[in-house]
Amino acid sequence: MRRRWSEKSVDVPPDDPKSPASPADLKPILIVEDNRRDLELVLEAFAQVGLDNDIVVVNDGEEALSYLFTHGPGRVLPAVILLDLKLPKIDGVEVLKRIKAEPATRKIPVVVLTSSRDEGDVEACYEAGGSAYVVKQTSFEDFVASVRSLAAFWARDNLTPP
């Protein structure tokens, strides 16, 4: 599923080095999430931040790897990946390991966004090269605030390698 998400835009001076020339120059954001409710909350938080990035949504680990490693004409790798851990077909830790094992994708920031507080999961994700591990908040307001801050940093403020 691919969406263009740009209900709001952020005014950034054109001489700002973090500001791409146009929305077409922005890298997409890949969301790997199988829970429809959580996905809707993430998209709502992104709308509140006002990102102009394309949002690419896949629902399982196999789809994520297919998107990342199937080279189509003009496809741009994502600026950041939001990755759930408990996924059908291929779990999030394995997806993360495969992303970080490939030279073409290893520099992409991967933020694990999950409901698991298990210390083993946290350790496995950082061992596999995760950039951040964020536990999904249980209240609507806290969840949206958490994702909003993630989006602002990783997709808007953070500079990614070319």
Secondary structure, DSSP 8 states (H G I E B T S, - for coil): -EEE--SS-----TT-TTS-SSGGGS--EEEE---HHHHHHHHHHHHHHT--SEEEEESSHHHHHHHHHS--TT----SEEEE-SS-SSS-HHHHHHHHHHSTTTTTS-EEEEES---HHHHHHHHHTT-SEEEE--SSHHHHHHHHHHHHIIIIIIS----
